[in-house]
Amino acid sequence: MKKTVWIGLVLGLWAAMAGPVNADGTAPVNLEIHPGAELAPQKQAWEQSVGGEMAARPLLKARLAGWPRVLRAEPPAPDTDTRTFLLKIAADTWRGLDAFTDLAHGLPLDRVEFENGGIAPETTRIGDYTSVTNIGFHFLAVASAHELKLIDREQALTRLKATLASLERMESHRGFFFNYYNTTTLERTSDFISFVDSSWLTAGLMVARQAFPELAERCSRLIGPGDYGFFYDEKYRLMSHGYHVPLRTRSDYHYGVFYAESRLGSLIAIAQGAVPEAHWFAMSRTFPPEIHWQTRPPLGRTEYNVNGFRWTGGHYHWRGQDYVPSWGGSLFEALMPRLVLDESQYAPASLGRNGDIHTAIHRQYAQEELGFPVWGMSPSSNPANGRYEEYGVKPLGIAGYKSGVVTPHAAALALLAEPEAAAANLRKLAALYPIYGDFGFYDAVDPQGGAVAYHYLCLNQAMILVALADTLADHAIQKLFAADAGVKKVLPLLGIERFAGQ
């Protein structure tokens, strides 16, 4: 493939995987997934009618299912056994996820950001918008809370029925939902339909219909109309970043890197029968050596032909470890799909082993290269300025994110790869920094100065809870996903490949 095409692919991947930058959720560079208020005239009019954004904050709080009692709370006791310690985190995290849900619409708010050292709504930024990824993780979070016996079946059904009722009312296009909606008015606040975000909503609905058969028909009615062939570019055999509805065109960019969060969406598309299995092998394990700005030289770029599938392998090498790189070197790229897909079981010689290596290098890099007592870097809030930024371990990424901030959601994701080391890391986070609140861990800490971002982000908190459910409840969420009839058919695909160098 020509170098210019490769550059286009990777730039597109950056745009697709980058999260919101500003505290109000504004996305970087191309603003394709902007959840801004200018597309929510009903919300704007209501806000103006009550005296503006500041005056509306207490009214937004009143729409929520709960609110924290204190900014900082005692973390789980350090002398408790590991299971009790993790269950306490799970219970507190679930209370927060449940609290920051719009009572009328059953939709999770994207974020709540506490400012000036307090929890008063007047000094708190309440992000009353949500993404389809957040909604998908709301389904996963409710299922996790049920599996952990934090709520009973009726409580779970009550919550999910409210969410389904809102989805059934919300504007969609070609069977897919737009990327952002206002949780107060249900107005869409984006013109963009995202492939990867849509896939997380589908994953959540798939798990919900397995966990709660009473809801299966309603979940299936929402899944069914969305044909993932809508995102597939036959020319490159790759999934597009998404679709611009007003322009009636797909994004110019594609998900070209295999070891990325988007691989779960690719598997769902194949399971649906919407794209060919060959798509799985069309994604890049490494880039060609002429892509000179890569963080490390690609090694072992060998052509493979197995069971009629062709692909190019390859790996990076760092301190005795061989691995297939992600784009930025963050733990969410490595382990987020494992929340629902047991890659250790179904892809032990490729994705499973690779996730273990990425986790081990995260720990080693933080401790030995940076001198941090804690580890786990992923896109999260910057404690210094409150913005959402990308963090990772640079050698693990093709481009590589910067280092510097540790986030508890990455520490919790590591439970899926190194449960003992990850639990010890969570204990250190709670013991060394003022990062634990009434609703569990806050979003991020700077290990060098100890500054904390006192933010709760729906997605990051939900990842913590789902990781805990898989760890404490015998792979519960992974098993529910694997039980889906379509997924069952494609699971053997995962075992075909053995990553080079491993």
PADREN-10709 format. One line per field, with one value per residue (C-alpha): x, y, z; chain. Coordinates in steps of 0.25 Angstrom, whole numbers, plus 5000, padded with zeros to 4 digits. Example, Ala and Ser with C-alpha at 12.3 -4.5 7.8 and 13.67 -1.06 7.14 Angstrom:
# PADREN-10709
c1: 5049/5055
c2: 4982/4996
c3: 5031/5029
chain: A/A
//
This chain:
# PADREN-10709
c1: 5000/5005/5012/5001/4990/4997/4998/4984/4980/4988/4984/4969/4972/4977/4964/4955/4962/4964/4954/4948/4959/4951/4943/4930/4934/4938/4946/4960/4964/4953/4941/4934/4928/4925/4914/4912/4900/4898/4891/4881/4872/4862/4873/4879/4865/4862/4876/4873/4859/4865/4876/4888/4897/4901/4887/4883/4893/4885/4873/4882/4886/4871/4870/4880/4878/4888/4899/4912/4912/4926/4937/4947/4944/4952/4956/4955/4963/4977/4977/4965/4966/4967/4953/4947/4955/4951/4936/4937/4942/4931/4920/4925/4927/4913/4907/4913/4909/4895/4895/4899/4888/4877/4864/4854/4862/4870/4883/4897/4903/4916/4923/4922/4934/4936/4943/4949/4950/4935/4923/4913/4905/4908/4923/4921/4921/4910/4912/4897/4901/4904/4910/4906/4918/4913/4900/4906/4914/4902/4896/4909/4910/4895/4898/4911/4904/4894/4905/4912/4899/4899/4885/4874/4868/4856/4865/4873/4861/4855/4868/4869/4855/4856/4869/4862/4850/4859/4867/4853/4850/4863/4867/4875/4880/4880/4878/4890/4890/4897/4909/4904/4891/4886/4881/4872/4864/4868/4873/4884/4896/4905/4903/4913/4911/4923/4926/4934/4924/4912/4919/4920/4905/4903/4912/4904/4891/4896/4900/4887/4879/4887/4887/4872/4864/4852/4858/4863/4853/4854/4869/4869/4859/4870/4882/4875/4873/4888/4896/4911/4913/4909/4923/4931/4940/4942/4954/4963/4955/4955/4944/4942/4943/4928/4918/4915/4900/4898/4909/4904/4918/4927/4939/4951/4959/4959/4962/4975/4982/4978/4982/4972/4959/4952/4955/4943/4934/4941/4938/4923/4922/4927/4918/4907/4911/4912/4926/4935/4944/4956/4954/4960/4973/4973/4976/4991/4999/5011/5014/5024/5038/5037/5027/5040/5033/5028/5033/5041/5045/5036/5042/5038/5028/5025/5014/5005/4994/4986/4973/4972/4974/4986/4992/5005/5010/5021/5025/5032/5043/5046/5054/5053/5038/5032/5018/5009/5007/4995/4994/4996/5001/4990/4984/4970/4974/4980/4970/4956/4951/4955/4944/4934/4943/4952/4964/4972/4963/4960/4973/4984/4995/4991/4982/4982/4997/4999/4990/4998/5011/5005/5001/5014/5022/5012/5016/5031/5031/5024/5033/5046/5046/5038/5040/5025/5020/5007/5004/4994/4993/4981/4973/4968/4967/4979/4979/4987/4977/4964/4965/4963/4977/4983/4994/5001/5014/5021/5029/5016/5010/5012/5011/5011/5004/5011/5013/5011/4997/4992/4977/4970/4962/4975/4979/4966/4967/4980/4972/4969/4983/4991/4980/4990/4999/4987/4980/4993/4994/4980/4983/4995/4987/4977/4987/4997/4988/4975/4968/4957/4943/4929/4927/4940/4953/4954/4959/4974/4986/4999/5008/5020/5012/5000/4990/4976/4966/4953/4945/4936/4935/4924/4932/4944/4936/4928/4941/4945/4932/4932/4947/4943/4931/4939/4950/4940/4929/4936/4937/4922/4921/4931/4922/4910/4916/4922/4908/4902/4899/4906/4919/4919/4921/4933/4941/4949/4954/4962/4970/4976/4987/5000/5006/5021/5031/5022
c2: 5000/5014/5022/5033/5024/5018/5032/5035/5023/5026/5040/5036/5026/5037/5046/5034/5030/5043/5047/5061/5071/5082/5081/5083/5071/5078/5068/5071/5076/5072/5073/5061/5057/5070/5069/5084/5091/5099/5086/5086/5098/5092/5091/5105/5111/5104/5108/5123/5123/5119/5129/5123/5111/5114/5116/5103/5094/5092/5088/5078/5072/5070/5062/5052/5039/5043/5052/5050/5053/5057/5060/5051/5038/5027/5017/5002/4998/4995/4982/4976/4963/4966/4961/4970/4982/4981/4978/4992/4999/4992/4996/5011/5012/5006/5016/5027/5022/5020/5034/5041/5036/5045/5040/5044/5037/5027/5032/5033/5047/5048/5054/5062/5071/5076/5089/5098/5087/5084/5077/5088/5088/5103/5100/5087/5085/5075/5070/5066/5060/5046/5037/5024/5018/5023/5017/5004/5004/5007/4994/4987/4994/4990/4976/4976/4982/4970/4960/4965/4965/4980/4981/4970/4966/4976/4987/4984/4983/4996/5003/4997/4998/5013/5014/5006/5015/5027/5020/5016/5031/5037/5041/5031/5029/5016/5008/5015/5026/5039/5040/5050/5054/5063/5055/5066/5068/5055/5065/5059/5068/5062/5060/5049/5034/5027/5013/5010/5017/5010/4996/4999/5001/4989/4981/4986/4982/4969/4966/4972/4962/4950/4955/4959/4950/4959/4970/4962/4966/4981/4980/4972/4983/4993/4985/4979/4991/4995/4988/4990/4988/5003/5006/4996/5002/4990/4997/4996/4985/4994/5000/5015/5025/5028/5035/5050/5051/5065/5062/5048/5043/5034/5039/5040/5032/5017/5008/5003/4998/4984/4985/4996/4998/4997/4982/4979/4986/4979/4966/4970/4974/4960/4953/4961/4956/4970/4969/4958/4950/4955/4969/4963/4961/4974/4982/4985/4978/4987/4998/4997/5001/5013/5020/5026/5033/5021/5020/5007/4999/4988/4974/4961/4967/4953/4950/4939/4930/4921/4915/4924/4937/4946/4956/4963/4961/4968/4973/4983/4980/4987/4982/4967/4967/4966/4971/4976/4991/5000/5014/5022/5011/5013/5002/5004/5001/4988/4983/4990/4980/4969/4975/4967/4958/4948/4949/4940/4929/4930/4937/4932/4933/4946/4957/4950/4949/4963/4969/4963/4968/4982/4982/4977/4988/4998/4994/4993/5006/5014/5008/5008/5019/5029/5025/5025/5017/5014/5011/5010/5021/5024/5035/5043/5056/5065/5069/5082/5088/5079/5075/5061/5057/5044/5037/5024/5017/5023/5010/5002/5011/5013/5028/5028/5036/5045/5039/5046/5043/5030/5027/5017/5012/5007/5001/4994/4989/4982/4973/4965/4963/4963/4962/4962/4973/4981/4980/4984/4996/5000/4999/5008/5018/5019/5019/5029/5040/5047/5041/5033/5039/5036/5029/5022/5026/5040/5040/5043/5046/5052/5043/5053/5064/5057/5066/5059/5062/5062/5057/5045/5041/5031/5023/5022/5018/5008/5001/5000/4993/4984/4980/4977/4969/4960/4958/4956/4949/4938/4946/4949/4960/4952/4940/4947/4953/4940/4934/4942/4933/4942/4944/4929/4926/4935/4932/4922/4933/4939/4926/4926/4935/4935/4948/4949/4949/4943
c3: 5000/4997/5008/5006/5008/5021/5026/5024/5031/5043/5044/5043/5054/5063/5060/5063/5076/5082/5093/5097/5100/5107/5120/5112/5104/5091/5082/5076/5062/5053/5063/5056/5069/5076/5086/5087/5091/5078/5073/5085/5084/5094/5105/5101/5103/5116/5121/5117/5123/5137/5137/5129/5131/5145/5150/5143/5151/5163/5154/5146/5160/5163/5151/5155/5163/5174/5178/5187/5201/5202/5192/5198/5205/5213/5203/5206/5218/5214/5223/5216/5207/5192/5189/5200/5196/5181/5185/5192/5180/5172/5181/5182/5167/5164/5173/5166/5152/5157/5163/5151/5142/5138/5145/5135/5123/5129/5122/5128/5128/5121/5133/5146/5150/5164/5165/5176/5186/5188/5183/5183/5169/5168/5166/5159/5144/5141/5127/5123/5110/5107/5096/5090/5096/5110/5107/5103/5116/5124/5120/5123/5137/5141/5137/5145/5157/5156/5154/5167/5174/5177/5171/5169/5156/5158/5160/5148/5139/5144/5140/5127/5123/5125/5116/5105/5106/5103/5092/5085/5085/5080/5066/5058/5044/5036/5049/5056/5067/5066/5074/5085/5091/5102/5114/5118/5105/5097/5086/5077/5078/5067/5052/5052/5053/5059/5056/5068/5078/5071/5073/5088/5089/5081/5090/5102/5096/5093/5107/5113/5104/5109/5124/5124/5114/5117/5110/5098/5088/5091/5090/5077/5071/5074/5069/5056/5047/5048/5037/5040/5025/5025/5030/5022/5011/5001/4994/5007/5014/5026/5035/5033/5045/5043/5035/5033/5032/5026/5016/5013/5013/5020/5028/5019/5030/5034/5046/5040/5052/5057/5072/5076/5083/5069/5068/5076/5066/5054/5061/5063/5049/5044/5054/5048/5034/5030/5026/5021/5031/5022/5028/5041/5034/5026/5038/5041/5051/5049/5038/5028/5031/5022/5031/5038/5049/5056/5071/5068/5056/5052/5052/5046/5036/5030/5020/5025/5018/5028/5025/5012/5020/5016/5025/5029/5043/5050/5064/5072/5082/5096/5107/5104/5100/5086/5084/5073/5076/5078/5073/5085/5095/5105/5113/5108/5094/5099/5109/5107/5097/5107/5116/5108/5100/5107/5098/5107/5105/5090/5085/5094/5084/5079/5086/5099/5101/5095/5105/5116/5110/5109/5123/5128/5120/5126/5140/5136/5129/5140/5151/5144/5134/5141/5155/5159/5170/5163/5148/5137/5127/5117/5112/5124/5131/5133/5148/5144/5135/5135/5120/5115/5108/5103/5112/5109/5109/5096/5092/5092/5081/5067/5069/5084/5094/5105/5119/5132/5138/5144/5143/5152/5140/5134/5147/5148/5133/5137/5146/5133/5131/5144/5155/5167/5162/5158/5172/5179/5169/5173/5188/5185/5178/5189/5200/5194/5188/5191/5180/5186/5187/5191/5178/5177/5170/5163/5149/5149/5158/5155/5162/5163/5170/5175/5168/5166/5155/5163/5151/5149/5135/5132/5122/5131/5143/5136/5131/5145/5149/5137/5140/5154/5150/5141/5152/5164/5157/5148/5135/5136/5125/5116/5117/5114/5101/5097/5098/5087/5075/5065/5073/5076/5061/5059/5072/5064/5056/5068/5069/5055/5057/5066/5067/5062/5073/5084
chain: A/A/A/A/A/A/A/A/A/A/A/A/A/A/A/A/A/A/A/A/A/A/A/A/A/A/A/A/A/A/A/A/A/A/A/A/A/A/A/A/A/A/A/A/A/A/A/A/A/A/A/A/A/A/A/A/A/A/A/A/A/A/A/A/A/A/A/A/A/A/A/A/A/A/A/A/A/A/A/A/A/A/A/A/A/A/A/A/A/A/A/A/A/A/A/A/A/A/A/A/A/A/A/A/A/A/A/A/A/A/A/A/A/A/A/A/A/A/A/A/A/A/A/A/A/A/A/A/A/A/A/A/A/A/A/A/A/A/A/A/A/A/A/A/A/A/A/A/A/A/A/A/A/A/A/A/A/A/A/A/A/A/A/A/A/A/A/A/A/A/A/A/A/A/A/A/A/A/A/A/A/A/A/A/A/A/A/A/A/A/A/A/A/A/A/A/A/A/A/A/A/A/A/A/A/A/A/A/A/A/A/A/A/A/A/A/A/A/A/A/A/A/A/A/A/A/A/A/A/A/A/A/A/A/A/A/A/A/A/A/A/A/A/A/A/A/A/A/A/A/A/A/A/A/A/A/A/A/A/A/A/A/A/A/A/A/A/A/A/A/A/A/A/A/A/A/A/A/A/A/A/A/A/A/A/A/A/A/A/A/A/A/A/A/A/A/A/A/A/A/A/A/A/A/A/A/A/A/A/A/A/A/A/A/A/A/A/A/A/A/A/A/A/A/A/A/A/A/A/A/A/A/A/A/A/A/A/A/A/A/A/A/A/A/A/A/A/A/A/A/A/A/A/A/A/A/A/A/A/A/A/A/A/A/A/A/A/A/A/A/A/A/A/A/A/A/A/A/A/A/A/A/A/A/A/A/A/A/A/A/A/A/A/A/A/A/A/A/A/A/A/A/A/A/A/A/A/A/A/A/A/A/A/A/A/A/A/A/A/A/A/A/A/A/A/A/A/A/A/A/A/A/A/A/A/A/A/A/A/A/A/A/A/A/A/A/A/A/A/A/A/A/A/A/A/A/A/A/A/A/A/A/A/A/A/A/A/A/A/A/A/A/A/A/A/A/A/A/A/A/A/A/A/A/A/A/A/A/A/A/A/A/A/A/A/A/A/A/A/A/A/A
//
